Amino acid sequence: MDNDILKKLEEQEQKIDKIYRSVEKMRKYFLWSLIIGIAFIVLPFIGLIFVIPMFLKTLNLSGFGL
């Protein structure tokens, strides 16, 4: 009886280890997805904050009657 219980406990431990490894891989995947998402969405907006004023300075507004 004790051997059966020990065997089942070992099997459960192995399954839990596999689940843990899988969850850690998913966590890392989501972390990198977040980092890449921020890089491709937020950083261009920050760049636009600097580019738009420079572009507006180069416009010749005298043609518009201003």
Secondary structure as the mmCIF struct_conf table of DSSP 4:
data_model
#
loop_
_struct_conf.conf_type_id
_struct_conf.id
_struct_conf.beg_label_comp_id
_struct_conf.beg_label_asym_id
_struct_conf.beg_label_seq_id
_struct_conf.end_label_comp_id
_struct_conf.end_label_asym_id
_struct_conf.end_label_seq_id
HELX_RH_AL_P HELX_RH_AL_P1 ASP A 2 THR A 58
BEND BEND1 LEU A 59 LEU A 59
HELX_RH_3T_P HELX_RH_3T_P1 LEU A 61 PHE A 64
TURN_TY1_P TURN_TY1_P1 GLY A 65 GLY A 65
#
